[in-house]
């Protein structure tokens, strides 16, 4: 059975420093955005090529975004969201269970 991303990010065997924790958190956020993009694109029945035609963003760039290989600009996210009938916004996340248990 494969390893889930969250399992890997939580226990990858490397020393846990503040810098590495920040990198893992940033990667997790970027991965979540990419996964949301893929899910919505597929839900709408669009290929990467069709999304590229709607946005003017190269299909190869959309592929790299979906793989988490690049970090798109805010403008790129806005163009993708508009083409999918979605929006980009900031939403407060719930506290992790570990923080709730400590408080």
GIUR-V780327 format. One line per field, one symbol per residue. phi: phi as a letter, one per 20 degrees, with the letter a starting at -180 (. if undefined). psi: psi as a letter, one per 20 degrees, with the letter a starting at -180 (. if undefined). Layout:
# GIUR-V780327
phi: ???
psi: ???
This chain:
# GIUR-V780327
phi: .fefgfffffbenegedffffffffffffffffffffggfgfgemdefffffffdmeggfffgfffemfcdfffffgffffffemcbdbdcfefffgfffffe
psi: prpqghgghhmjiqqorhghgggggggggggggghgggggghhikqrhghhghhhjpqhhggghghijhroqrhgggggggghjkaqprpppqqqqhhhhhh.
